[in-house]
């Protein structure tokens, strides 16, 4: 994903479009909501967690299976699953001694898939 970084374009004027600014300000979520959203997106900022989400998008899996798939220790996978669970991106269920993990709900799948679509688009 090596994209050339383009400088941001700037206005050459000092005009404030007050109607637009006020309209957007009225609809802007509260600061705490935006903070929570930023924290959610931070969870997606780790490639190991992305790999786990990818795997769980394909099938429900236990820690052993995920660790084997990603060639990592069960401890490392458990740590990442704990982060994903705290962010309410994955859920677990116990079957005897085995704990299976899956995506929390359809929203998580949609966020993940929309991200993939976005990065797959050709540069315009």
Secondary structure, 3 states (H helix, E strand, C coil): CCCCCCCCCCCCCCCCCHHHHHHHHHHCCCHHHHHHHHHHHHHCCCHHHHHHHHHHHHCCEEHHHHHHHHCCCHHHHHHHHHHHHHCCCEEEEEECCEEEEEECCHHHHHHHHHHHHHHHCCCC
